[in-house]
């Protein structure tokens, strides 16, 4: 048996462009975000997995207008399916942007469009072990947090129906520390300055880089990995939502999480969240990606921050075979994509393209040279190797 798996970076729909894709009677069509070249490339894989970094709802009143607070219409999930995705991960820092009820709405919407998923659950959480051409692939999805400091949605520990897979407790779940971070009265401000000076309570760290209590979560993850093995998984893949924002390289916390996963039986770690492309690593014959970048988003294209290469992303392709019940990872490759402006009658939208195709069809010398330099730079970031600027490929091999 042989299979090709493809993983994408963050799939995001910013609130300020939703109405550009509006049709009559409050319906939407987002299919144009995914070009035919992208569709054709994804169709060459046996199974395609992406990080869906937005809640989904079929109720138009749920759609958000506040920046960085996401809820997308069900038609966006339909477009993701149209592009060629079979499976999406849902444990990420935006999964509670539509509140606790938003979990059920998201899962109902994904069921409606036929996108299998893992990461959040309503009711009984089920292991996702997918039989792909005779190879059983277990897919896990966990996140460092849920933007609770911003959306103020904290999970009730007694709630049994709603589950978000977390690497640690939600950020600022300790109310005293939360008040130190967020309080505005004069006493809290003085205390905050004092504790920052002492380096206490991690007040000098960005909230998404905080280390919260994680004993319970680690025990759960180990148990789940073991259950995957008991249920016959040939390959266990963790889709890891972890890290900072637009960092040039992975933070130490992310590296520690990846090594914990590998140590406890995960075969492949697929990291996301940083919104820029990071390097990959082979650790004791295990494969780790730290960040695949934004597969689709407006950041770096229509809005700040510009200059971070956040309009670029990579698709990671993993070729696996099974012979005499032995799993072989035959080849790892990556494909570079770029989100570009899509001019529309009522304003600028975005679409994602293969960088290979953009370079091949570009007739402007200056623009083509810039694309070539960017291609070279992304390859260097991923592999830590410098290639000839004219060495343009649809798939680059990793070793």
Backbone torsions as a table, in degrees:
resi	resn	phi	psi	omega
1	UNK	NA	142.3	177.3
2	UNK	-138.0	141.8	176.8
3	UNK	-141.2	156.1	171.4
4	UNK	-120.9	119.8	175.0
5	UNK	-103.0	142.4	176.1
6	UNK	-127.5	132.9	179.5
7	UNK	-118.2	138.0	177.7
8	UNK	-110.8	168.7	173.7
9	UNK	-80.4	-156.7	-174.0
10	UNK	-69.0	132.3	176.5
11	UNK	-106.9	108.7	-170.0
12	UNK	-129.1	139.9	172.3
13	UNK	-120.6	108.3	-179.3
14	UNK	-70.5	140.4	-177.6
15	UNK	-57.9	-32.7	-172.9
16	UNK	-76.0	-4.2	176.7
17	UNK	-114.5	-1.4	-176.4
18	UNK	-55.0	-45.8	-174.8
19	UNK	-70.2	-12.8	175.3
20	UNK	-67.7	-19.8	-176.5
21	UNK	-107.7	18.1	-177.0
22	UNK	-78.1	139.7	172.5
23	UNK	-111.6	-163.2	-180.0
24	UNK	-70.8	153.3	174.1
25	UNK	55.8	45.4	174.2
26	UNK	58.9	30.3	172.5
27	UNK	-107.4	163.0	-173.3
28	UNK	-134.0	159.9	175.2
29	UNK	-141.8	108.4	-177.0
30	UNK	-105.4	9.3	-174.7
31	UNK	-59.3	-30.5	-177.1
32	UNK	-66.9	-13.7	177.3
33	UNK	-66.2	-20.7	-175.4
34	UNK	-118.4	109.8	-173.8
35	UNK	-71.6	163.9	178.4
36	UNK	-60.9	-34.8	178.7
37	UNK	-63.6	-39.9	176.5
38	UNK	-65.1	-46.2	179.2
39	UNK	-58.6	-45.1	-178.9
40	UNK	-63.9	-40.4	-180.0
41	UNK	-65.8	-46.8	-178.7
42	UNK	-63.8	-30.6	-179.5
43	UNK	-67.0	-14.8	178.6
44	UNK	-79.7	-8.4	179.4
45	UNK	-95.3	153.9	177.6
46	UNK	-80.3	-25.6	-179.3
47	UNK	-156.3	132.0	-175.2
48	UNK	-121.9	128.1	-175.5
49	UNK	-123.2	134.3	178.1
50	UNK	-134.6	159.1	176.5
51	UNK	-93.4	106.5	-179.5
52	UNK	-85.1	100.3	-172.5
53	UNK	-97.2	57.3	175.4
54	UNK	-167.3	139.0	167.7
55	UNK	-64.7	157.8	179.4
56	UNK	-124.1	143.4	177.5
57	UNK	-147.8	145.3	173.7
58	UNK	-90.5	-1.1	179.4
59	UNK	-99.2	113.7	-173.0
60	UNK	-63.5	-25.9	179.9
61	UNK	-68.8	-13.7	179.0
62	UNK	-81.2	-15.5	-174.3
63	UNK	-63.0	137.7	-174.1
64	UNK	-95.4	151.6	174.8
65	UNK	-117.8	-14.0	-179.1
66	UNK	-76.6	132.9	178.5
67	UNK	-57.5	141.6	176.0
68	UNK	67.1	11.8	172.6
69	UNK	-120.4	110.9	-167.3
70	UNK	-105.1	140.5	156.4
71	UNK	-155.3	126.5	-173.6
72	UNK	-113.9	150.1	178.8
73	UNK	-68.2	157.0	-177.3
74	UNK	-58.1	-26.7	179.3
75	UNK	-63.3	-25.5	176.4
76	UNK	-67.8	-41.9	175.6
77	UNK	-62.8	-36.8	177.0
78	UNK	-62.5	-38.5	179.6
79	UNK	-68.1	-37.4	176.7
80	UNK	-62.2	-41.9	175.9
81	UNK	-64.2	-43.6	178.4
82	UNK	-58.0	-37.3	-178.6
83	UNK	-67.1	-22.4	178.0
84	UNK	123.7	7.3	179.5
85	UNK	-78.8	138.1	177.7
86	UNK	-100.9	-24.7	-167.8
87	UNK	-150.7	141.0	175.3
88	UNK	-130.0	147.5	174.1
89	UNK	-96.3	143.1	-171.1
90	UNK	-123.9	-2.9	177.0
91	UNK	-85.3	103.0	178.2
92	UNK	-154.5	175.1	-172.8
93	UNK	-70.4	-8.2	178.1
94	UNK	-105.4	4.4	-171.1
95	UNK	-66.7	-19.4	179.2
96	UNK	-107.5	15.9	-179.5
97	UNK	-61.2	-26.7	178.0
98	UNK	-101.8	20.9	176.1
99	UNK	78.5	-177.7	-179.9
100	UNK	-61.5	-43.6	179.8
101	UNK	-62.6	-25.8	-179.7
102	UNK	-64.1	-23.7	177.0
103	UNK	-62.8	-50.7	180.0
104	UNK	-63.6	-40.2	179.7
105	UNK	-63.0	-40.4	177.9
106	UNK	-62.6	-49.0	-177.3
107	UNK	-65.5	-39.4	176.5
108	UNK	-62.2	-41.2	-179.7
109	UNK	-65.8	-43.1	-179.9
110	UNK	-66.3	-36.8	175.1
111	UNK	-63.0	-40.7	-178.3
112	UNK	-61.6	-41.7	-177.4
113	UNK	-88.9	-8.1	177.1
114	UNK	83.6	33.3	175.3
115	UNK	-104.0	111.9	176.3
116	UNK	-68.6	158.1	-171.1
117	UNK	-162.4	163.6	171.1
118	UNK	-155.7	157.3	178.8
119	UNK	133.7	-45.5	172.3
120	UNK	-125.9	155.3	-178.6
121	UNK	-148.5	156.0	174.5
122	UNK	-128.9	118.8	-171.3
123	UNK	89.7	-147.2	-176.8
124	UNK	-74.0	127.5	176.4
125	UNK	-78.8	132.5	-177.6
126	UNK	-115.0	141.1	173.3
127	UNK	-65.5	139.7	176.5
128	UNK	-106.6	95.6	175.2
129	UNK	-114.7	108.6	-172.7
130	UNK	-100.1	126.3	175.4
131	UNK	-86.4	107.9	-178.0
132	UNK	-113.7	105.2	-179.4
133	UNK	52.5	39.6	176.2
134	UNK	89.9	-3.2	177.5
135	UNK	-109.0	123.8	-176.2
136	UNK	-90.5	112.7	-176.5
137	UNK	-108.9	120.3	176.1
138	UNK	-92.5	128.0	-179.5
139	UNK	-114.9	122.6	178.1
140	UNK	-118.1	150.1	-179.7
141	UNK	-141.7	122.5	179.9
142	UNK	-136.9	154.7	179.9
143	UNK	-130.1	154.2	177.7
144	UNK	-71.8	-25.2	-175.5
145	UNK	-175.5	-175.6	-172.5
146	UNK	-134.3	22.9	-176.4
147	UNK	57.0	31.0	-179.4
148	UNK	-60.6	-31.4	178.6
149	UNK	-62.0	-22.6	-176.5
150	UNK	-105.9	-48.8	-177.8
151	UNK	-87.3	-9.5	175.2
152	UNK	60.6	27.2	177.6
153	UNK	-102.8	107.8	178.4
154	UNK	-109.7	134.8	-178.5
155	UNK	-72.2	136.2	174.6
156	UNK	-77.4	120.5	-176.7
157	UNK	-65.6	-16.5	177.2
158	UNK	-90.4	-7.6	179.5
159	UNK	-75.0	120.5	-175.5
160	UNK	-96.9	-19.3	-174.6
161	UNK	-82.1	-40.3	-173.8
162	UNK	-97.1	131.4	-177.1
163	UNK	-138.0	131.4	169.5
164	UNK	-119.4	126.4	-179.8
165	UNK	-74.4	115.1	-174.4
166	UNK	-121.4	140.1	173.0
167	UNK	-74.4	-23.4	-177.6
168	UNK	-155.1	177.2	176.5
169	UNK	-61.4	154.4	176.1
170	UNK	-56.3	146.1	-176.8
171	UNK	-59.6	137.3	179.0
172	UNK	57.8	34.6	178.6
173	UNK	-70.7	-20.6	172.1
174	UNK	-77.4	117.7	-172.6
175	UNK	-64.3	-32.6	178.6
176	UNK	-64.9	-47.1	179.6
177	UNK	-65.6	-37.6	178.8
178	UNK	-59.8	-43.5	178.6
179	UNK	-64.6	-36.4	176.8
180	UNK	-63.3	-38.7	179.0
181	UNK	-69.7	-42.3	-164.3
182	UNK	-112.0	-15.8	-175.2
183	UNK	-63.8	147.8	-177.2
184	UNK	-118.4	-3.4	179.1
185	UNK	-76.6	163.0	-169.9
186	UNK	-62.3	-35.9	-179.3
187	UNK	-65.8	-46.3	179.5
188	UNK	-63.2	-40.2	-179.7
189	UNK	-62.5	-41.4	178.6
190	UNK	-65.6	-45.5	178.7
191	UNK	-61.1	-40.4	-179.1
192	UNK	-62.1	-44.8	178.5
193	UNK	-63.4	-40.9	-179.2
194	UNK	-63.9	-48.2	-178.4
195	UNK	-70.5	-31.0	175.0
196	UNK	-63.7	-43.6	178.3
197	UNK	-58.6	-39.6	178.7
198	UNK	-77.7	-14.1	-176.2
199	UNK	75.3	25.8	-176.2
200	UNK	-91.2	155.8	173.5
201	UNK	59.6	20.0	179.1
202	UNK	56.7	30.0	-177.4
203	UNK	-67.8	-18.3	178.6
204	UNK	-85.5	-4.0	-179.9
205	UNK	-95.3	147.4	169.1
206	UNK	-62.3	147.9	-171.7
207	UNK	-61.6	-31.9	-178.8
208	UNK	-80.9	-2.5	175.8
209	UNK	-108.6	6.2	180.0
210	UNK	-68.7	150.3	172.9
211	UNK	-104.6	113.4	179.7
212	UNK	-103.1	173.7	177.3
213	UNK	-58.9	135.0	-173.9
214	UNK	-140.2	7.1	-176.6
215	UNK	-57.3	-49.2	-178.2
216	UNK	-63.0	-42.4	-178.4
217	UNK	-66.8	-39.7	179.4
218	UNK	-64.9	-40.1	177.6
219	UNK	-62.4	-40.3	178.8
220	UNK	-64.0	-44.1	-179.0
221	UNK	-62.4	-45.3	179.2
222	UNK	-60.2	-43.4	178.8
223	UNK	-61.8	-41.2	-178.6
224	UNK	-67.8	-40.2	176.8
225	UNK	-60.5	-44.5	179.2
226	UNK	-64.1	-36.2	177.5
227	UNK	-66.3	-35.3	175.9
228	UNK	-61.2	-44.0	179.1
229	UNK	-63.6	-44.9	-179.3
230	UNK	-62.0	-29.5	-179.4
231	UNK	-92.5	16.8	169.4
232	UNK	85.4	17.8	179.0
233	UNK	-64.8	129.7	175.4
234	UNK	-81.6	-28.8	-175.0
235	UNK	-145.5	129.6	179.8
236	UNK	-112.3	122.0	-176.0
237	UNK	-119.1	126.9	175.4
238	UNK	-104.0	120.7	171.9
239	UNK	-89.8	106.0	-167.8
240	UNK	-100.8	116.9	176.4
241	UNK	-101.7	102.4	-167.6
242	UNK	-160.7	147.2	172.6
243	UNK	129.8	-167.8	-179.4
244	UNK	-97.5	-146.4	-179.6
245	UNK	-133.3	116.0	174.4
246	UNK	60.9	27.6	176.8
247	UNK	-72.5	152.6	-179.9
248	UNK	-73.4	-24.1	179.1
249	UNK	-148.1	165.0	-177.6
250	UNK	-62.4	144.2	175.2
251	UNK	-79.4	160.6	-176.7
252	UNK	-61.0	-36.1	179.1
253	UNK	-58.5	-42.3	178.9
254	UNK	-64.1	-43.2	179.7
255	UNK	-62.6	-40.0	179.4
256	UNK	-65.0	-40.3	177.6
257	UNK	-61.6	-45.3	-179.5
258	UNK	-61.8	-42.8	-178.9
259	UNK	-68.8	-35.4	174.5
260	UNK	-60.0	-43.1	-179.3
261	UNK	-65.1	-45.5	179.0
262	UNK	-62.5	-44.8	-179.1
263	UNK	-58.6	-32.0	-174.7
264	UNK	-101.5	15.6	167.3
265	UNK	113.6	0.9	175.5
266	UNK	-76.7	135.8	-178.6
267	UNK	-86.1	-40.0	-176.5
268	UNK	-134.6	134.9	177.6
269	UNK	-115.0	122.1	179.1
270	UNK	-112.6	106.8	-174.3
271	UNK	-95.1	146.6	174.3
272	UNK	-146.8	172.4	172.8
273	UNK	121.7	-30.7	-174.8
274	UNK	-69.2	-21.0	179.6
275	UNK	73.1	6.6	171.1
276	UNK	-136.3	162.6	-178.3
277	UNK	-79.9	134.9	174.3
278	UNK	-119.5	175.8	-178.4
279	UNK	-73.5	165.8	172.1
280	UNK	-111.3	160.4	179.3
281	UNK	-139.9	149.3	168.3
282	UNK	-109.9	117.7	-178.3
283	UNK	-120.5	111.0	-179.5
284	UNK	51.0	48.9	178.6
285	UNK	66.6	15.2	173.4
286	UNK	-108.5	150.5	-173.8
287	UNK	-107.9	131.6	-179.8
288	UNK	-130.3	129.0	165.0
289	UNK	-111.9	141.1	-177.6
290	UNK	-97.7	-31.4	177.0
291	UNK	-165.0	128.1	-179.2
292	UNK	-95.7	-3.2	180.0
293	UNK	85.6	-173.8	179.4
294	UNK	-89.7	111.7	177.1
295	UNK	-67.2	-42.2	173.9
296	UNK	-145.3	127.0	178.1
297	UNK	-172.5	170.2	178.6
298	UNK	-98.6	-10.8	-177.9
299	UNK	-66.0	132.3	-178.0
300	UNK	83.3	-8.6	179.4
301	UNK	-113.2	-53.7	-179.1
302	UNK	-114.3	-14.7	-174.9
303	UNK	-147.3	162.5	177.8
304	UNK	-64.4	155.9	-0.8
305	UNK	-83.9	132.5	172.5
306	UNK	-89.2	163.0	174.7
307	UNK	80.2	8.2	178.9
308	UNK	-103.3	-0.2	-175.2
309	UNK	62.8	28.2	179.9
310	UNK	-75.4	-7.7	174.3
311	UNK	-79.8	-7.8	179.0
312	UNK	-101.3	151.2	178.8
313	UNK	-150.3	167.1	172.6
314	UNK	-126.4	143.1	167.4
315	UNK	-94.8	125.3	178.1
316	UNK	-97.7	127.1	-178.1
317	UNK	-112.7	127.2	-177.5
318	UNK	-121.7	121.8	-178.8
319	UNK	-101.4	119.6	-174.3
320	UNK	-124.4	139.8	174.1
321	UNK	-130.0	160.3	-179.7
322	UNK	-134.0	119.5	179.7
323	UNK	-131.3	124.6	-179.3
324	UNK	52.1	44.6	178.6
325	UNK	65.1	12.3	176.8
326	UNK	-104.9	129.9	-179.6
327	UNK	-89.4	131.9	176.7
328	UNK	-121.9	133.3	173.9
329	UNK	-96.0	94.9	-168.3
330	UNK	-73.2	-36.8	-173.9
331	UNK	-160.7	142.0	172.4
332	UNK	-121.0	128.7	178.3
333	UNK	-134.9	167.6	172.6
334	UNK	-139.4	151.7	-178.5
335	UNK	-126.5	130.0	-175.6
336	UNK	-89.4	134.5	175.2
337	UNK	-122.1	162.8	177.5
338	UNK	-141.4	134.5	172.6
339	UNK	-87.9	130.9	-176.2
340	UNK	-128.6	167.3	178.3
341	UNK	-69.9	136.2	174.9
342	UNK	-118.8	103.3	-176.5
343	UNK	-69.7	127.7	-177.2
344	UNK	-123.8	161.4	-177.2
345	UNK	-57.5	-33.4	-175.6
346	UNK	-111.8	20.3	178.6
347	UNK	140.2	171.9	-177.3
348	UNK	-85.7	127.5	170.2
349	UNK	-106.1	-162.4	179.1
350	UNK	-137.3	159.6	173.5
351	UNK	-148.5	157.1	-178.7
352	UNK	-108.2	138.1	-179.1
353	UNK	-133.0	158.9	169.8
354	UNK	-73.4	130.8	179.1
355	UNK	-61.6	-35.5	177.9
356	UNK	-54.3	-45.6	-178.7
357	UNK	-70.8	-38.3	178.5
358	UNK	-60.1	-42.7	-179.9
359	UNK	-66.1	-44.2	-176.0
360	UNK	-63.9	-34.3	-176.1
361	UNK	-98.9	3.5	-178.6
362	UNK	-82.4	124.3	-179.1
363	UNK	-102.9	-11.8	178.8
364	UNK	-82.5	120.8	-173.7
365	UNK	-61.0	-45.4	-178.5
366	UNK	-66.2	-44.4	179.7
367	UNK	-65.4	-40.1	179.3
368	UNK	-64.1	-40.9	179.0
369	UNK	-63.2	-39.9	178.1
370	UNK	-63.7	-43.4	178.3
371	UNK	-62.3	-40.1	178.2
372	UNK	-63.4	-42.8	178.6
373	UNK	-65.2	-39.9	178.3
374	UNK	-65.5	-40.4	177.2
375	UNK	-59.3	-46.6	179.0
376	UNK	-60.6	-41.4	-178.3
377	UNK	-66.7	-43.3	179.3
378	UNK	-62.9	-42.6	177.7
379	UNK	-60.4	-41.2	178.8
380	UNK	-64.0	-41.9	179.4
381	UNK	-61.8	-45.7	-175.3
382	UNK	-70.3	-44.9	-171.0
383	UNK	-103.5	-14.9	-173.2
384	UNK	63.1	27.7	177.0
385	UNK	-127.4	145.9	178.9
386	UNK	-98.5	126.5	178.0
387	UNK	-105.3	164.4	172.9
388	UNK	-62.3	139.1	-174.0
389	UNK	-60.7	-26.0	-179.6
390	UNK	-92.2	5.1	179.1
391	UNK	-84.2	79.8	-175.7
392	UNK	-103.2	120.9	-179.0
393	UNK	-130.7	154.8	175.2
394	UNK	-75.6	-34.9	175.9
395	UNK	-132.4	128.4	175.2
396	UNK	-104.5	132.2	180.0
397	UNK	-80.0	145.7	175.7
398	UNK	-111.9	143.7	176.4
399	UNK	-152.3	NA	NA
